[in-house]
């Protein structure tokens, strides 16, 4: 049912896949590998490799879970709530870090990456809300 023309959940499936590939697998692998030269080139401060690798492994797991959830026939409310919370918290963390000045040393490419991450996280946090109001998967 996930690949038919009458799939009512096509927009949320597409957003789950984009979020899983860009934020989960993409950012997760960058944090997991912890390339100091790349992160410094974008203007990000590189702290302890342990914390970035822990965050990267969590994001990779979240991304793979969202890819698997997007391929299911029925979207469940628990999957959508997990996507809303994880992406909402990540978007809020990026926004607070930006407002507090933690990201003041970013290059223009770093700001572009930050803006793309924030946009994808915010869309992935807001887009599932109407599907929860319809009562799917309950």
C-alpha positions in Angstrom: 0.0 0.0 0.0 3.0 2.3 0.4 3.6 2.4 -3.3 0.1 2.8 -4.7 -1.4 5.9 -6.4 -4.1 6.1 -3.7 -1.7 6.3 -0.8 -3.1 9.1 1.4 0.2 9.2 3.4 2.5 9.9 0.5 3.5 13.4 1.7 4.4 12.2 5.2 6.3 9.1 3.7 8.3 11.4 1.5 9.2 13.7 4.4 10.1 10.8 6.6 12.5 9.5 3.9 14.0 13.0 3.3 14.5 13.4 7.1 15.9 10.0 7.5 18.4 10.4 4.7 19.4 14.0 5.4 19.3 14.3 9.1 19.5 10.7 10.3 21.9 9.0 8.0 23.7 12.1 6.6 24.3 14.1 9.7 24.5 10.9 11.8 27.4 9.5 9.7 29.2 12.9 9.7 29.0 13.0 13.5 29.8 9.3 13.8 33.0 9.6 11.7 33.9 13.0 13.3 35.9 14.5 10.5 37.7 17.3 12.3 38.9 19.1 9.1 35.5 19.2 7.5 33.7 20.4 10.7 36.4 23.1 11.3 36.1 24.1 7.6 32.4 24.8 8.1 33.1 26.8 11.3 31.8 24.2 13.8 33.8 23.7 17.0 34.9 20.1 17.4 34.7 19.0 21.0 35.1 15.5 22.3 34.8 12.8 19.7 32.9 10.6 22.1 29.9 12.9 22.4 29.7 13.5 18.6 30.0 9.8 17.9 27.3 9.0 20.5 25.0 11.6 18.9 25.9 10.3 15.4 25.0 6.7 16.3 21.7 7.8 17.8 20.9 9.8 14.6 21.8 6.9 12.3 19.5 4.6 14.4 16.7 7.1 14.2 17.2 7.6 10.5 17.1 3.9 9.8 14.0 3.5 11.9 12.3 6.3 10.0 13.2 4.7 6.7 11.7 1.4 7.8 8.6 3.1 9.2 8.0 5.0 5.9 7.9 1.6 4.0 5.2 0.1 6.2 1.7 -0.2 4.9 0.1 1.7 7.8 1.7 4.6 9.6 1.2 4.2 13.3 0.7 7.0 15.8 3.7 6.0 17.8 6.0 6.4 14.8 4.6 9.9 14.1 4.9 11.0 17.7 8.5 9.8 17.8 9.2 11.7 14.5 7.5 14.8 15.9 9.4 14.8 19.2 12.8 13.9 17.9 12.8 16.4 15.1 11.1 19.1 17.2 13.8 18.7 19.9 16.6 18.8 17.3 15.1 21.9 15.6 14.7 23.6 19.0 18.3 22.7 20.0 19.6 24.2 16.7 17.5 27.3 17.2 18.6 27.8 20.8 22.3 27.3 19.9 21.9 29.9 17.1 20.3 32.4 19.4 22.8 31.9 22.2 25.7 32.6 19.9 27.2 29.1 20.0 27.2 29.0 16.2 28.7 32.5 15.7 31.9 31.2 14.0 30.1 29.5 11.1 31.1 30.1 7.5 28.5 30.8 4.9 28.5 27.1 4.0 28.1 26.3 7.6 25.0 28.6 7.8 23.6 26.9 4.7 24.0 23.5 6.3 22.5 24.8 9.5 19.5 26.3 7.7 18.9 23.1 5.7 19.0 21.0 8.9 16.7 23.3 10.7 14.2 23.4 7.8 14.1 19.6 7.4 13.7 19.1 11.2 11.0 21.7 11.5 9.0 20.3 8.5 9.4 16.8 9.9 8.1 17.9 13.2 5.1 19.8 11.9 4.0 17.7 8.9 2.8 14.7 10.9 0.4 16.7 13.1 -2.6 16.6 10.8 -2.2 12.8 10.4 -2.4 12.5 14.2 -5.5 14.6 14.3 -7.2 12.2 11.8 -6.6 9.4 14.2 -4.5 7.0 12.1 -3.0 4.0 13.7 -4.9 4.3 17.0 
